[in-house]
Each structure stands twice: as structure tokens, then as C-alpha cells.
Amino acid sequence: MKRAWIVAGVVLLAGGGILPWGVGYLTEHQWQRAVTEVNDTQPFMQVDTRDYQRGIMGAEVHGTLVLQDPEAGENRPLEFVAHVTHGITGSLMTFEPAGGWSSMETDWFPDEDPTLTLETRLWGEVTLKLDLPELTISDPDMDVRIVGLQLDQSLAHLSGDVWTGQGELRLDSLGVSPVGGSPVSLSDVIVTSTSEPRDDDTRLDSRVEFNLGQVDVVDGAYGPHRLIFALDNLEVASWNQLANGMAELQASTLESGQNTGFEGQMQAMQQINEAFRRLAAAGFSMAIPELSVATPEGDIRGQMEIRHPELDAEQASSMLLVMQGLTGDLNLTLPLALAEEHPAVMLQLAPLIKQGLLVQEGDRLVMKGQMEDLLLTVNGIEIPLPPLL
């Protein structure tokens, strides 16, 4: 009996003190690594951790988030504090501006303060949540009102700079009222994303769906609208190399006035080209499976897909052009009345109609295209494609 109490005491001690302390130690290192990755992979935002005070059951982080405009050379710092709670399997970080949400601007949040949390797990999963009941911004040029913004994003590290997970963003309404202009509002906005590994984490499928319930303007309300974008069968190693090349190209572009910047651009472009060749040789598909836009005259509908077959080792080594192996399909249809009743729309579509790239079928304008062997055929019209890739 005494031994049982000793065992129970050890378990309670581990669960109540030792494990949270270890979780806190790991959380601090995860935070430091995440900050380094954020700062190194893009030029628009930098995070500076001034103070990380870690205890057994929790921690407090003080830092600065700097929003940067590389072209204008302007920076906007925002002081923040994160309250950290350590558990047995992970930590919960709650963020807010250093002086509280009410300190940012007067009456920005007329209802409740926003909540922003980051939950980390020992096995590498991360969950980001944002709840913003209402945000109202007024200035001499316009008024902006956001109601019911919620973000829930889960992430798990796969390889290199590649992460997988699921996310959902919901927005009840967004209203913009320019001074002297016409107000515009969006309602029932839902954006969902999924990124899933397969084939023993060597391949990746990704999908993003945009849904907009309604757009309200002066002359009426239109909706719903929907757009889906999908990437399938991506080879993870090549995709990671491509992402690294794009990040390096972006960073070297900011140094374009220096010799090292130009050399960096050339090296990054070479890495991007090589990564894209490997990605194509492994086979992939990029598609817009669904496009639907509601107008008073009728729906605009469309689909598009571009794909490349998987090649064996001999075919991959002898591949001269990526574009030569690309195939694709395009379908777009819109109401004829949309062009006839809106001169601005007709002005944009007239060249396509004149060239036969948009043809009339009943009361709709239609574009049907296929791509193969460096040739794009649209409504029977053949358009040779330049060997760019």
C-alpha cells in the first residue's frame, strides 16, 4: 500500500511539475526556431523576441512584430506579449498587443476584444485560432467594418519548408464605405484549405476553396460565388526545393542593387528551374475544378486543369522542355447578356470574340481549349506556345 502511494506521488509530481517544465523548455526552442524560419523566409514581417521568461507552469513572452514594406523602405512596429500555459503534451500561447487590444486605437473593437491563440504539441502539431467579433475603422477617406471573423488553422511539419494541415476562415460580413463613393459589402465568406501527404509522405495533395455568399452594391446583391484551386500528386522533395528557390529569389531581388543580389537571383532561378523539372518529371496536376460567379444576367462558370505525366528515369534525363509534356483543358462559359448589357465588359471581351476565342452557343459565350505538344487549341483555333520552360 505504501509503495502504491509512492508511485502515485511520483506520477503526480511528474504530471504536475516535471512534464510541464520539459514541455515549456521544448516550447521555448520551438518558438525560437519558428521565429527564425518566419524571419528568413519572407521580407514583409519580422519578429523580435526581446524577453522570454519561462517558469514551470507557464511563461511570458515580450516582443515586437515589425510589418515591412521593402519597396518603400517603411516599417511599422507592434509591441506584443504572449501568455504561455504549459501542459503535459503541449503549450497554449495567448497573444495580445503590449498595452491590450484597447490600446491599439480608440473604439476599434466596440463589442468584445479579439482572441489570438497558438497551441503547440510535443509531436510537432500547431493550431492557430483567431476570433474577432467586430472591428470598426474610420478615417477621413473611408469606414471599414468587419463582423464575425474566425480563423482555425492546424499545421504539422512534413519536410523542410513544407507543412500540412487543415484550415478554415469564416467572415460574417465586411463592409467598406468610401467617403463620396458607393458602399460595398461582402457576407458569408468561407475559405477552407487542406494539405495532405500520401505515399509515405513523398507526395502531397493541396486544395483551397473560396466561397462568398453575397456581394452587396448600390444596384443590387449578387451571389453565391465559388472558386476551388487544387494541386495534386506533388513530389514533396521537389516542391520543397521549389519553395526554397522562390524564397531565395524574393530575398535576392531586394538586394538587386548589389552584385551579390544579381548573383543570388541567377542562382535562385537555376534552383527554381531544376526544381520545376524534377516536379514535372515526377508528375503533377494543377487545376481550378470549379469557378462559379453569379451575376444578374446569369452564372459565369469555368474549369481548368494542367498536368504532366510521371516519367521514368530515362525519360526524365532526356527531357528537354517541361512544356512539351504539359497537357491541359479549359472550359469557360458566360451569359451573352452580360456582354451586351455592360459596355465595359464588352470592351474587354470584344477582341476574344473577334478572334473566335469566345463563340456564341445559344444565349451564352463559350471558350473550350486543349493543350498538348506545345499547341493550345481554343474553339478549333491553334495557337503555338513558346518553349518557355
CORBELHU-V353727 format. One line per field, one symbol per residue. ss: DSSP state (2 for helix, 1 for strand, 0 for the rest). psi: psi as a letter, one per 40 degrees, with the letter a starting at -180 (. if undefined). A space follows every 50 residues. Layout:
BEGIN
ss->???
psi->???
END
This chain:
BEGIN
ss->02222222222222222222222222222222222222222000111111 11110001111111111110000111111111111100011111111000 22200000000000111111100011111111111111000111111111 11111111100111111111111111110000011111111111111100 00111111111111111001110011111111111222222222222222 22200000222222222222222222222220011111111111100111 11111111000022222000002221111111111222220022222222 222220001110011111111100111100111100000
psi->dddddddddddddddedddddddddddddddddddddddeeieehhhhhd hhhhadeaihhhahhhhigddefiihihhiihhhhhadeaihhhiiidei deedihfdgdciiihhihhiideeihhhhhhgdhhhhhiedihhhhhfhh hhhiihhchbehiiaiihhhhdihhhgiheahihiiighhhiiihhiiff feihhihhhhhhdihhadeahiiiihhhhhhifhhddddddddddddddd dddefeeidddddddddddddddddddddddehihhigdhhhhhideiih iiiihhihihiidddddehdhdddehiiihhhhihdddddehdddddded ddddeedhihhbfihihhiihiffhhhhfehhhhhigd.
END
